[in-house]
Amino acid sequence: MARSGSTSYPQSRFKRVLKSKTSMPIANDNTDTLVYLLYMDYLSRLLNEAGQDGMTERALEERHEELIKQYRG
């Protein structure tokens, strides 16, 4: 059972990586948690959709292109 107040990812390390990958300022709120949840949703959808046709590198690449278009808008 997870401790109260603990996260499922290393929050300080994630914030540091997030800051290094973007030029946008990251507020001291739950922005990093939102980005993490979006990333986990993306991975979940990628694996589910690619797995329907059989888990191959080609299927992953095709689904990745489709999902990236959806997430970027």
N, C-alpha and C positions, 0 to 999 in steps of 0.2 A: 504494500500500500504506500502511495506517495505521501511524503510529508506535507503538512499544511504549508502553503505558500511556496512550495517548490515548483519548478518548471520542468518540462520534459526535455529541455534542451539547455545548453550552457548559454544563458542570456547575455552575459558580458562579452563572451567571445563572439556570439552572433551579432551583437550590436557593433562590435569593432569591425567585423567583416562587412556588414551592411554599410557602415560609414565609408569603408575603403572602396566599395564598389559603386557608390553613387556620389554625385556632387551635391545632392540635395541635403539640406539639414534634416536630421532626425530628432524629433522632439523627445523630451524625457517623459513620454507617456507609454501607451501600449502599442505604439506603431510597430515595434519589432515583433510583438506577438501577432499582430495582424498579418505582417509579411510572412512570418513563419507558417501561419495557418493557411494562407494562400498557396504557399509552396507545397505544403503537405497535401492540399486539395489537388493541386496540379499533378503531383506524383501519383496520388491515388487514381485519378482519372486516367493518367497515362498508362499505368499498369493494367487497369481494368479494360480499357478500350483496346490496347495492344494485345492483351491476353485472349480476347474473343476470337481472333484469327490465328492464334498460336503465337507464342512469345518468340519473335525473331527480331534481329537487329533492324531489318527493313520495316517491320510493323511498328517498332518503336519510333523510328525516324519519321514515318508517315504520320503517326498519331501526334508526335511532338510538333510537327509543322502545323497541323490542324489546331492543336490546343494553344500554341503560341499566338496564332491569329486571334483566337477567342479572348485570350487574356490581355492582349495588347489593344483590343478594341477595333 
